[in-house]
Amino acid sequence: MFSLQALHSEVLALEPTHTELTSLGTALCPTAPEERVRQLKDELETLQRRLNVQNEVIPQRLDHLTAVISLQVTHTCDVSDEASLT
C-alpha cells in the first residue's frame, strides 16, 4: 500500500515536469520541421493522457486496497471474537 501511495506522489510530482516539457516543445515549434512538430505534439499528448489515467487509477486502487484491508481486519476481529466465546 505504501508503494502505491509513493507511486501516486511520484505521478503528481511529474505534472510540473510535463508542463515544462509542453512549454519547451511549444517554443521549439517555430524552428522545427513540420513533421517533427507533429511528432512532438503527439508524444506530449500521449504523455498527458498517461498522466491523467495514472492520476485517476492510482487513487481508485488505493481506495480499493484500503477497503480490502478494512474488510480483512473486520473479519479477523470477528473470528477472534467468536474464538474467545468458545
HUHUDA-V205402 format. One record per residue. OMEGA is omega as a letter, one per 20 degrees, with the letter a starting at -180 (999 if undefined). Layout:
((OMEGA) (OMEGA))
//
This chain:
((a) (r) (r) (r) (r) (r) (r) (r) (r) (r) (r) (r) (r) (a) (r) (r) (r) (r) (r) (r) (r) (r) (r) (r) (r) (r) (r) (a) (a) (a) (a) (r) (a) (r) (r) (r) (r) (r) (r) (r) (r) (r) (r) (r) (r) (r) (a) (r) (a) (r) (r) (r) (r) (r) (r) (a) (a) (r) (r) (r) (r) (r) (r) (r) (r) (r) (r) (r) (r) (r) (r) (r) (r) (r) (r) (r) (r) (r) (r) (r) (r) (a) (a) (r) (a) (999))
//
